[in-house]
């Protein structure tokens, strides 16, 4: 599911954030390390929010029974997505 993408992006952000030190990368000013770290986490938050909103949208449509013609499929997917 999309949760694995969100988790993978989080792990990637942690790894990239670990390497934002003067030991691994040289930046012209020390303030740029915190700015780069903020940028990585802001990008992660934006992308994770897009995936989360997409999942919420599918679950919402399941609640209105517009995802599928089958009521059981709507109920099952809506329950899984909203409780996952």
C-alpha distances in whole Angstrom, upper triangle without the diagonal:
4,5,6,8,9,11,12,13,15,16,18,19,21,22,24,25,27,29,30,33,37,36,34,34,37,37,41,40,39,37,35,33,32,32,29,27,27,26,23,22,22,20,17,18,18,15,13,15,14,10,11,14,12,9,13,14,12,13,17,17,16,19,22,21,20,17,18,22,21,21,20,16,17,17,15,12,14,14,11,9,13,13,10
4,5,5,6,9,10,11,13,14,15,17,19,20,21,23,25,26,27,31,34,34,32,32,35,34,38,37,36,34,32,30,29,28,26,24,24,22,20,19,19,17,14,14,14,11,9,11,10,7,8,11,9,8,11,13,12,13,16,17,17,19,22,21,21,17,20,23,23,23,22,19,18,19,17,13,14,15,12,10,13,14,10
4,5,5,6,9,10,11,12,14,15,17,19,20,21,23,25,26,29,33,33,30,31,34,34,37,36,35,33,31,29,28,27,25,23,23,22,19,17,18,17,13,14,15,12,9,11,12,8,8,12,11,9,12,15,14,14,17,19,18,20,23,23,23,20,22,25,25,24,23,20,19,20,17,14,15,15,12,10,12,12,8
4,5,5,6,8,10,10,12,14,15,16,18,20,21,23,25,28,31,31,28,29,32,32,36,35,34,33,30,28,27,27,25,22,23,22,19,17,19,17,14,15,16,13,11,14,14,11,12,15,14,12,16,18,17,17,21,22,21,24,26,26,25,22,24,28,27,27,25,22,22,22,20,17,18,18,15,13,16,15,12
4,5,5,6,9,10,10,12,14,15,16,18,20,21,23,26,29,29,26,27,30,30,33,33,32,30,28,26,25,25,22,20,20,19,16,15,16,14,11,13,13,10,8,12,11,8,10,14,13,12,15,17,17,18,21,22,22,24,26,26,25,22,25,28,28,28,27,24,23,24,22,19,19,20,17,15,17,17,14
4,5,5,6,9,10,11,12,14,15,16,19,20,21,25,28,28,26,26,29,29,32,31,30,28,26,24,23,22,20,18,18,17,14,12,14,12,8,9,11,8,6,9,10,7,8,12,12,11,14,16,17,17,20,21,22,24,26,26,26,23,26,29,29,29,27,24,24,24,22,19,19,19,17,14,16,16,13
4,5,5,6,9,10,11,12,14,15,17,19,20,23,27,27,24,25,28,28,32,31,29,28,26,24,23,23,21,18,18,18,15,13,15,14,10,11,14,11,9,12,14,11,12,15,16,14,17,19,19,20,22,24,24,26,29,29,29,26,28,32,31,30,29,26,26,26,23,21,21,21,18,16,17,17,13
4,5,5,6,9,10,11,12,14,15,17,19,22,25,25,22,23,26,27,30,30,28,27,25,23,22,22,19,17,18,17,14,13,15,14,10,13,14,12,10,14,15,12,14,17,17,16,19,21,21,22,25,26,26,28,31,31,30,27,29,33,33,33,31,28,28,28,26,23,24,24,20,18,20,20,16
4,5,5,6,9,10,10,12,14,16,17,20,23,23,21,21,24,24,27,27,26,24,22,20,19,19,16,14,15,14,10,10,12,10,7,9,11,8,8,12,12,11,13,16,16,16,19,21,21,22,24,26,27,29,31,31,30,27,30,34,34,34,32,29,28,29,27,24,24,25,22,19,21,21,18
4,5,5,6,9,10,10,12,15,16,19,22,22,20,21,24,24,27,26,24,23,21,19,18,18,16,13,13,13,10,9,11,10,7,9,12,10,9,12,14,13,13,17,18,17,19,22,22,23,25,27,28,29,32,32,32,29,32,35,35,35,33,30,30,30,28,25,25,25,22,20,21,20,17
4,5,5,6,9,10,11,13,15,17,21,20,18,19,23,23,27,26,24,24,22,19,18,19,16,14,15,15,12,11,14,13,10,12,15,13,12,16,17,16,17,20,21,20,22,25,25,26,28,30,30,32,35,35,34,32,34,38,37,37,35,32,32,32,29,27,27,27,24,22,23,22,19
4,5,5,6,8,10,11,13,16,19,19,16,17,20,21,24,24,23,22,20,17,17,17,14,12,14,13,9,10,13,11,9,12,14,12,12,16,17,16,18,21,21,21,24,26,26,27,29,31,32,33,36,36,35,32,35,39,38,38,37,34,33,34,31,28,29,29,26,24,25,25,22
4,5,5,6,9,10,11,14,18,18,16,16,19,19,22,22,20,19,17,14,14,14,11,9,10,10,6,7,10,9,7,10,12,11,11,15,16,16,17,20,21,21,23,25,26,27,29,31,32,33,36,37,36,33,36,40,39,39,38,35,34,34,32,29,29,30,27,24,25,25,22
4,6,5,6,9,10,13,16,16,15,16,19,19,22,22,20,19,17,14,14,15,12,10,12,12,9,9,12,12,10,12,15,15,14,17,19,19,19,22,24,24,25,28,29,29,31,33,34,35,38,39,38,35,38,42,41,41,39,37,36,36,34,31,31,31,28,26,26,26,23
4,5,5,7,9,12,15,14,12,13,17,18,22,21,20,20,18,14,15,16,13,11,14,14,10,11,15,14,12,15,18,17,16,20,21,21,22,25,26,26,28,30,31,32,34,36,36,38,40,41,40,37,40,43,43,43,41,38,38,38,36,33,33,33,30,28,29,29,25
4,5,5,7,10,13,13,11,11,14,15,18,18,17,17,14,11,12,13,10,8,11,11,8,10,13,12,11,14,16,16,16,19,21,21,22,25,26,26,28,30,31,32,34,36,37,38,41,41,40,38,40,44,44,44,43,40,39,39,37,34,34,35,32,29,30,30,27
4,5,5,8,12,13,11,11,14,14,17,17,15,14,13,9,9,11,8,6,9,10,7,8,12,12,11,14,16,17,17,19,21,22,22,25,26,27,29,31,32,33,35,37,38,39,41,42,41,39,42,45,45,45,44,41,40,40,38,35,35,35,32,30,30,30,27
4,6,7,11,10,9,11,14,15,18,18,15,16,14,11,12,14,11,9,13,14,11,12,16,16,15,17,20,20,20,23,25,24,25,28,29,30,31,34,35,35,37,39,40,41,44,45,44,41,44,48,47,47,46,43,42,42,40,37,37,37,34,32,33,32,29
4,6,8,8,6,7,11,12,16,16,14,15,13,10,12,14,11,10,13,14,12,14,17,17,16,19,21,21,21,24,26,26,27,30,31,31,33,35,36,37,39,41,42,44,46,47,46,43,46,49,49,49,48,45,44,44,42,39,39,39,36,34,35,35,32
4,7,8,7,6,9,9,13,12,11,11,9,6,8,10,8,7,11,11,10,12,15,15,16,18,20,20,21,24,25,26,27,30,31,32,33,35,37,38,39,41,42,44,46,47,46,43,46,50,50,50,49,46,45,45,43,40,40,40,37,35,36,35,33
4,5,6,6,8,9,12,12,9,11,10,7,10,12,10,10,13,15,14,16,18,19,19,21,24,24,25,27,29,30,31,33,34,35,37,39,40,41,43,45,46,47,49,50,49,47,50,54,54,53,52,49,48,48,46,43,43,43,40,38,39,38,35
4,5,5,5,7,10,10,9,12,11,8,12,14,12,13,16,17,17,19,21,22,22,25,27,27,28,31,32,33,34,36,38,39,40,42,44,45,46,48,49,51,53,54,53,50,53,57,57,57,55,53,52,52,50,47,47,47,44,42,42,42,39
4,6,8,11,14,14,12,15,14,12,15,17,15,15,19,19,18,20,23,23,24,26,28,28,29,32,33,34,35,37,39,39,41,43,44,45,47,49,50,51,54,54,53,51,53,57,57,57,55,53,52,52,50,47,47,47,44,42,43,42,39
4,7,10,13,14,13,16,14,11,14,16,13,14,17,18,16,19,21,21,21,24,26,26,27,30,31,31,33,35,36,37,39,41,42,43,45,47,47,49,51,52,51,48,51,54,54,54,53,50,49,50,48,45,45,45,42,40,41,40,37
4,6,10,12,11,13,11,9,13,14,11,12,16,16,15,18,20,20,20,23,25,25,26,29,30,31,32,34,35,37,38,40,41,43,44,46,47,49,51,52,50,48,51,54,54,55,53,50,49,50,48,45,45,45,43,40,41,41,38
4,7,9,9,12,10,9,13,14,12,14,17,17,17,20,21,21,23,25,27,27,29,31,32,33,35,37,38,39,41,42,44,45,47,48,50,51,53,54,53,50,53,57,57,57,56,53,52,53,51,48,48,48,45,43,44,44,41
4,6,7,9,7,7,11,11,10,12,15,15,15,18,20,20,22,24,25,26,28,29,31,32,34,35,36,38,39,41,43,44,45,47,49,50,52,53,52,49,52,56,57,56,56,53,51,52,51,47,47,48,45,42,43,43,40
4,7,9,8,9,13,12,12,15,17,17,18,21,22,22,24,26,27,28,30,32,33,35,36,37,39,41,42,43,45,47,48,50,51,53,54,56,54,52,55,59,59,59,59,56,54,55,54,50,50,50,48,45,46,46,43
4,5,6,8,10,10,11,14,15,16,18,20,20,22,24,25,26,28,29,31,32,34,35,37,38,40,41,43,45,46,47,49,50,51,53,55,53,51,55,58,59,59,58,55,54,54,53,50,49,49,47,44,44,45,42
4,5,6,8,9,10,12,14,15,16,18,19,21,22,24,25,27,28,30,31,33,34,35,37,39,40,41,44,44,45,48,49,50,52,54,52,50,54,57,58,57,57,54,52,52,51,48,47,48,45,43,43,43,40
4,5,6,6,9,10,11,13,15,16,17,19,20,21,23,25,26,27,29,31,31,33,35,36,37,39,41,42,43,45,47,47,49,51,50,48,51,55,56,55,54,52,50,50,49,46,45,45,43,40,40,41,38
4,5,5,6,8,10,10,12,14,15,16,18,20,21,22,24,25,27,29,30,31,33,34,35,37,39,40,41,43,45,46,47,49,48,46,49,53,53,53,52,50,48,48,47,44,43,44,42,39,39,39,37
4,5,5,6,9,10,11,13,14,15,17,18,20,21,23,24,26,27,28,30,32,33,34,36,38,39,40,42,44,45,47,48,47,45,48,52,52,52,51,48,47,47,45,42,42,42,40,37,37,37,35
4,5,5,6,9,10,11,12,14,15,16,18,20,21,22,24,26,26,28,30,31,32,34,36,37,38,40,42,42,44,46,45,43,46,50,50,50,49,46,45,45,44,41,40,40,38,35,35,35,33
4,5,5,6,9,10,10,12,14,15,16,18,20,21,23,24,25,26,29,30,31,32,35,36,36,39,40,41,43,45,43,42,45,49,49,49,48,45,44,44,43,40,39,39,37,34,34,35,33
4,5,5,6,9,10,11,12,14,15,17,18,20,21,23,24,26,27,29,30,32,33,35,36,38,39,40,42,44,42,40,44,47,48,47,47,44,42,43,42,38,38,38,36,33,33,34,31
4,5,5,6,9,10,11,12,14,16,16,18,20,21,22,24,26,27,28,30,32,33,34,36,38,39,41,42,41,39,42,46,46,45,45,42,40,41,39,36,36,36,34,31,31,31,29
4,6,5,6,9,10,10,12,14,15,16,18,20,21,22,24,26,26,28,30,31,32,34,36,37,38,40,39,37,41,44,45,44,43,41,39,39,38,35,34,34,33,30,29,30,28
4,6,5,6,8,10,10,12,14,15,17,19,20,21,23,24,25,27,29,30,31,33,35,36,37,39,38,36,39,43,43,43,43,40,38,39,38,34,33,34,32,29,29,30,28
4,6,5,6,9,10,11,12,14,16,17,18,20,21,23,24,26,28,29,30,32,33,35,36,38,37,34,37,41,42,41,41,38,36,37,35,32,32,32,30,27,28,28,25
4,5,5,6,9,10,10,12,14,15,16,18,20,21,22,24,26,26,28,30,31,32,34,36,35,33,36,40,40,39,39,36,34,34,33,30,29,30,28,25,25,25,23
4,5,5,6,9,10,10,12,14,15,16,18,20,21,22,25,25,26,28,30,31,33,34,33,31,35,39,39,38,38,35,33,34,33,30,29,30,28,25,24,25,23
4,5,5,6,8,10,11,13,14,15,17,19,20,21,23,25,25,27,29,30,32,33,32,30,33,37,37,37,37,34,32,33,32,29,28,29,27,24,24,25,23
4,5,5,6,8,10,11,12,14,15,17,18,20,21,22,24,26,27,29,30,32,31,28,31,35,35,35,34,31,30,31,29,26,25,26,24,21,21,22,20
4,6,5,6,9,10,10,12,14,15,16,18,20,21,22,24,25,26,28,30,29,27,30,34,34,34,33,30,29,29,28,25,24,25,23,19,19,20,18
4,6,5,6,9,10,10,12,14,15,16,19,20,21,23,24,26,27,29,27,25,29,33,33,33,33,30,28,29,28,25,24,25,23,20,20,22,20
4,5,5,6,9,10,11,13,14,15,17,19,20,21,23,25,26,27,26,24,27,31,31,31,31,28,26,27,26,23,22,23,21,18,19,20,18
4,5,5,6,8,10,11,12,14,16,17,18,20,21,23,25,26,25,22,26,29,30,29,29,26,24,25,23,20,20,20,18,15,16,17,15
4,5,5,6,8,10,10,12,14,15,16,18,20,21,22,24,23,21,25,28,29,28,28,25,23,24,23,20,19,20,18,15,15,17,15
4,5,5,6,9,10,10,12,14,15,17,18,20,21,23,21,19,23,26,27,27,27,24,22,23,23,19,18,20,18,15,16,18,16
4,5,5,6,9,10,11,12,14,16,17,19,20,21,20,18,21,24,25,25,24,21,20,21,20,16,16,17,15,12,13,15,13
4,5,5,6,9,10,11,12,14,15,17,19,20,19,17,20,24,24,23,23,20,18,19,18,15,14,15,14,10,10,12,11
4,5,5,6,9,10,10,12,14,15,17,18,17,16,19,23,23,23,23,20,18,19,19,15,14,16,15,11,11,14,13
4,5,5,6,9,10,11,13,14,16,17,15,13,17,20,21,21,21,18,16,17,17,13,13,15,14,10,12,15,13
4,5,5,6,9,10,11,13,15,15,15,12,15,19,19,19,18,15,13,15,14,10,10,12,10,7,8,11,10
4,5,5,6,9,10,11,13,14,14,12,16,19,19,18,18,16,13,14,14,11,9,11,11,7,7,10,11
4,5,5,6,9,10,11,12,11,10,14,17,18,17,18,16,13,14,15,12,10,13,13,10,10,14,14
4,5,5,6,9,10,10,9,7,11,14,15,14,15,12,10,12,12,8,7,11,11,8,9,13,13
4,5,5,6,9,10,10,8,11,15,14,13,13,11,8,9,10,7,4,8,8,6,6,10,11
4,5,5,7,9,9,9,12,15,15,14,15,13,10,11,12,10,7,10,12,9,8,12,14
4,5,5,6,5,6,9,12,13,12,13,12,8,10,12,10,8,12,13,11,11,15,16
4,5,5,6,5,7,10,10,9,10,8,5,7,9,7,5,9,10,9,10,13,14
4,5,8,8,10,12,12,10,11,11,7,7,10,9,6,9,12,11,10,13,15
4,5,8,10,11,12,10,12,12,8,10,13,12,10,12,15,14,13,17,19
4,6,6,7,8,6,9,9,6,8,11,10,9,12,15,14,14,17,19
4,6,7,9,9,12,10,8,11,13,12,11,14,16,15,16,19,20
4,7,9,9,11,8,6,10,11,9,9,13,14,12,14,17,18
4,5,7,9,7,6,10,11,10,11,14,15,15,16,19,20
4,6,9,8,8,11,13,13,14,16,18,18,19,22,23
4,6,5,6,9,10,11,12,14,16,17,18,20,21
4,5,5,6,9,10,10,12,14,15,16,18,20
4,5,5,6,9,10,10,12,14,15,16,18
4,5,5,6,8,10,11,12,14,15,16
4,6,5,6,8,10,10,12,14,15
4,6,5,6,9,10,10,12,14
4,5,5,6,9,10,11,12
4,5,5,6,8,10,10
4,6,5,6,8,10
4,6,5,6,8
4,6,5,6
4,6,5
4,6
4
